[in-house]
Amino acid sequence: MIESIYLPKLNNLTPTLDSTLLKIMEEAGELARAVLHFLPYENMLSAKENIPKIAEELLEEVATELLDVAQTCVTMLFVMEESYGIEVDALIDEHIGKLTRKGYLFDHTLLYSITTVGAFKYLNLPRLILDDVTLLTTVCKIQEEIGEFTQFLGKRSGASGEKPELEMQAALLGCAYELLDVAQCCFTMMYILAKKYQVNMEELLAGHIAKLRRKGYCI
């Protein structure tokens, strides 16, 4: 089982908040479709008997889409750190504090932050120990968080011409928090898939990063 999932900074991409909203909606839709295709086979994998190959392939597709949703969020968080003055490490510290206050169980001995390895930056988030999380609840939770991200991006910043409810920096911070929450949903489910169904997340993550490099998004 994979120890930690790290997602990289995409050095050659500079998305905006608006383009991130469009991209995250696209990726979340593809995730929902992948989950719907997999669900008829879920009980077969749980029983671990007579598992058709297509079930394993469909589950890998779900994990791949989770990586794409999380990567969209992480990429914009790195951009917000550089271009909007958002301190992502401080944001992660507050995020960890919130998880602790809510009583979520995870390994407090690990460092959750932006990690720099040579010329590369990576971000990792906790492996939450949750028994009642399913693929369907994860898809629903991601949609909820995307809705809240949209509120900060639009209504709360006065994007439609109404009086802004928040100062711009507060709205930006709210956007960053919601992106972090979406990423956490994805990380949590990826760890669950690795443990419950023995999905090889290390292999999928290596393929994910190789794909990003082929597309020229990172070196």
Helices and strands as residue ranges (DSSP letters): E 7-8, H 17-38, G 39-41, H 42-47, H 53-83, H 88-101, E 114-117, E 120-123, H 135-153, G 155-157, H 168-196, H 201-214
